[in-house]
Amino acid sequence: MCKPARELRISWYVASVLDLLIVGGGPSGISTALHVQAAAPGARIAVLEKATYPRDKICAGGIGARAFRILERIGVEVACPHVPLDAVAMRIGGETVVVREPGCGAVVRRIQFDHAFAEVARGRGIAIREGCEVAGIAVDERGVTVELAGGEVLRARAIVGADGVAGVTRRACGFPRGELRAQAVELDTEGAAADLPRDTVVFDFATTELRGYAWDFPTLVDGAPLMCRGVYLLHDTARVPDQARARLAAYLAERGLDIARYKAKQFAERGFEPGAAISAPRVLLVGEAAGIDIATGEGIGQAIEYGAVAGPYLAAALAEGALGFDDWARVVTRHHLGWQLAIRHGCYRAFYGRRRAKIERLMPRLTELFKVGVQDFAGVPLSKLALLRGAGQFLAAFTRAKLA
Ligand SMILES: Cc1cc2nc3c(=O)[nH]c(=O)nc-3n(C[C@H](O)[C@H](O)[C@H](O)COP(=O)(O)OP(=O)(O)OC[C@H]3O[C@@H](n4cnc5c(N)ncnc54)[C@H](O)[C@@H]3O)c2cc1C
């Protein structure tokens, strides 16, 4: 699948072969490195990051507490400025539904969070090479050869592609580009009268003619309490980038804000596609390189969870010398991460399909299911009572809609 090694220019003799090279030092790459080290302290690993920390990533920075709980299990706490969250709100079908779940997450600035996360890994002795862009990857039967942009060549037994939505690993190793894409545009503004309390993130599905939503997340920019507002749109037409910006302009105008006063940033996202290849011999994809939640575009928590699943998996594979990775997709699918991504994929298909108007009318009635979703985001044990009530609410609402 990958380019044969002889096609790469090997500029100097590669004396040491590492166990693992991780391409990308974002949440998925750092989480994978930390979890591999926790499971196999002797593993020789290095993270290759093309940027230099502190580096920014266009992102609203909302993270469910599930991710923090996952990191706690390996004794990791990422200390950086953040806005604590106690509630999630959804505006849909003309109503606003708020679910309170104290401590359900936090909003961070990626420039600070990713730097602090990488420092934790460094503090544990993990080698992170910054300003180190991977330009080529070649796999042979004995290992992986990685060529850096400057011409240096590294060699490892296996490689992890944690290089995000437009990373080199997918391209170099022949994975398809992927169909499930979205565009998100965001900016930071002062508060507005319509804002909910600052412990709440808001998802606004008021625009039914577009496949996506607008958001308001409380954020801290250099200590100043601002709001990160944005629009997430599924990428099904070439006009989506313009549509996203136009929708954001209208959304801001409804709140008395003029888009021309702010600097908007735009970036793509890649969704998880059930059944798609996320590994090849000696090559494993994690985080957004593999695919994140396409329904909401949430990906930081998933990136950290991918690392938690990949850590013990890679440790065992390295110990056994079994580096075919042919069961990686199955391992992900059987884990909480996989079923969460699969459920969200199902929700995306249902919600943005032909029955959207009906579903929008049902959603404000499904408060118990919404509560379960927020508990999952928070990583607290799911309430069986809420699940039962949710199923009951769904059946009742569905029957009413059928009879109407
Ligand atoms: C506008 C917007 C808002 C978002 N808001 C949220 C949100 O509020 N909450 C949420 O959970 N998710 C959000 N997301 C999604 C989230 O940002 C990503 O899913 C998440 O960053 C994925 O983490 P990752 O580690 O897989 O990839 P990334 O964070 O993209 O990290 C990849 C790393 O790889 C490095 N890299 C790339 N190519 C190379 C190379 N050739 N060589 C070496 N290094 C390389 C990059 O420099 C980068 O550091 C948002 C996305 C967008 C676009």
The ligand as an SDF file (V2000), in Angstrom:
LIG
                    3D

 53 58  0  0  0  0  0  0  0  0999 V2000
  -13.1570   25.4030   13.6450 C   0  0  0  0  0  0  0  0  0  0  0  0
  -13.0330   24.0950   14.4130 C   0  0  0  0  0  0  0  0  0  0  0  0
  -13.5560   24.0140   15.6950 C   0  0  0  0  0  0  0  0  0  0  0  0
  -13.4270   22.8190   16.4280 C   0  0  0  0  0  0  0  0  0  0  0  0
  -13.9090   22.7880   17.6980 N   0  0  0  0  0  0  0  0  0  0  0  0
  -13.7930   21.6590   18.4250 C   0  0  0  0  0  0  0  0  0  0  0  0
  -14.2400   21.6180   19.7760 C   0  0  0  0  0  0  0  0  0  0  0  0
  -14.7180   22.6000   20.3420 O   0  0  0  0  0  0  0  0  0  0  0  0
  -14.1210   20.4540   20.4520 N   0  0  0  0  0  0  0  0  0  0  0  0
  -13.5620   19.3530   19.8810 C   0  0  0  0  0  0  0  0  0  0  0  0
  -13.4960   18.2990   20.5570 O   0  0  0  0  0  0  0  0  0  0  0  0
  -13.0970   19.3620   18.6100 N   0  0  0  0  0  0  0  0  0  0  0  0
  -13.1840   20.4880   17.8770 C   0  0  0  0  0  0  0  0  0  0  0  0
  -12.6830   20.5280   16.6000 N   0  0  0  0  0  0  0  0  0  0  0  0
  -12.0050   19.3190   16.0730 C   0  0  0  0  0  0  0  0  0  0  0  0
  -10.5900   19.1940   16.6800 C   0  0  0  0  0  0  0  0  0  0  0  0
   -9.8870   20.3990   16.4920 O   0  0  0  0  0  0  0  0  0  0  0  0
   -9.8090   18.0470   16.0220 C   0  0  0  0  0  0  0  0  0  0  0  0
  -10.6500   16.9390   15.8270 O   0  0  0  0  0  0  0  0  0  0  0  0
   -8.6260   17.6140   16.8840 C   0  0  0  0  0  0  0  0  0  0  0  0
   -7.6590   18.6310   16.9250 O   0  0  0  0  0  0  0  0  0  0  0  0
   -7.9880   16.3360   16.3260 C   0  0  0  0  0  0  0  0  0  0  0  0
   -6.8020   16.0550   17.0520 O   0  0  0  0  0  0  0  0  0  0  0  0
   -5.5920   15.2790   16.3360 P   0  0  0  0  0  0  0  0  0  0  0  0
   -4.5080   15.1710   17.3440 O   0  0  0  0  0  0  0  0  0  0  0  0
   -6.0830   14.0430   15.7100 O   0  0  0  0  0  0  0  0  0  0  0  0
   -5.1450   16.2390   15.1510 O   0  0  0  0  0  0  0  0  0  0  0  0
   -4.5620   17.7310   15.2060 P   0  0  0  0  0  0  0  0  0  0  0  0
   -4.9920   18.4190   16.4330 O   0  0  0  0  0  0  0  0  0  0  0  0
   -4.9180   18.3350   13.8930 O   0  0  0  0  0  0  0  0  0  0  0  0
   -3.0070   17.5240   15.3150 O   0  0  0  0  0  0  0  0  0  0  0  0
   -2.2710   17.0500   14.2080 C   0  0  0  0  0  0  0  0  0  0  0  0
   -0.8200   17.4860   14.3910 C   0  0  0  0  0  0  0  0  0  0  0  0
   -0.0370   16.9030   13.3500 O   0  0  0  0  0  0  0  0  0  0  0  0
    0.8960   17.8530   12.8990 C   0  0  0  0  0  0  0  0  0  0  0  0
    1.2710   17.5040   11.5210 N   0  0  0  0  0  0  0  0  0  0  0  0
    0.4950   17.5580   10.4110 C   0  0  0  0  0  0  0  0  0  0  0  0
    1.1870   17.1530    9.3390 N   0  0  0  0  0  0  0  0  0  0  0  0
    2.4240   16.8220    9.7870 C   0  0  0  0  0  0  0  0  0  0  0  0
    3.5870   16.3520    9.1370 C   0  0  0  0  0  0  0  0  0  0  0  0
    3.6300   16.1540    7.8100 N   0  0  0  0  0  0  0  0  0  0  0  0
    4.6830   16.1200    9.8890 N   0  0  0  0  0  0  0  0  0  0  0  0
    4.6700   16.3110   11.2300 C   0  0  0  0  0  0  0  0  0  0  0  0
    3.5890   16.7860   11.8890 N   0  0  0  0  0  0  0  0  0  0  0  0
    2.4770   17.0260   11.1760 C   0  0  0  0  0  0  0  0  0  0  0  0
    0.1470   19.1870   12.9770 C   0  0  0  0  0  0  0  0  0  0  0  0
    1.0350   20.2850   13.0270 O   0  0  0  0  0  0  0  0  0  0  0  0
   -0.6370   18.9960   14.2880 C   0  0  0  0  0  0  0  0  0  0  0  0
    0.0890   19.4520   15.4070 O   0  0  0  0  0  0  0  0  0  0  0  0
  -12.7910   21.6900   15.8500 C   0  0  0  0  0  0  0  0  0  0  0  0
  -12.2790   21.7780   14.5590 C   0  0  0  0  0  0  0  0  0  0  0  0
  -12.3960   22.9650   13.8410 C   0  0  0  0  0  0  0  0  0  0  0  0
  -11.8410   23.0290   12.4550 C   0  0  0  0  0  0  0  0  0  0  0  0
  1  2  1  0
  2  3  1  0
  2 52  2  0
  3  4  2  0
  4  5  1  0
  4 50  1  0
  5  6  2  0
  6  7  1  0
  6 13  1  0
  7  8  2  0
  7  9  1  0
  9 10  1  0
 10 11  2  0
 10 12  1  0
 12 13  2  0
 13 14  1  0
 14 15  1  0
 14 50  1  0
 15 16  1  0
 16 17  1  0
 16 18  1  0
 18 19  1  0
 18 20  1  0
 20 21  1  0
 20 22  1  0
 22 23  1  0
 23 24  1  0
 24 25  2  0
 24 26  1  0
 24 27  1  0
 27 28  1  0
 28 29  2  0
 28 30  1  0
 28 31  1  0
 31 32  1  0
 32 33  1  0
 33 34  1  0
 33 48  1  0
 34 35  1  0
 35 36  1  0
 35 46  1  0
 36 37  1  0
 36 45  1  0
 37 38  2  0
 38 39  1  0
 39 40  1  0
 39 45  2  0
 40 41  1  0
 40 42  2  0
 42 43  1  0
 43 44  2  0
 44 45  1  0
 46 47  1  0
 46 48  1  0
 48 49  1  0
 50 51  2  0
 51 52  1  0
 52 53  1  0
M  END
$$$$
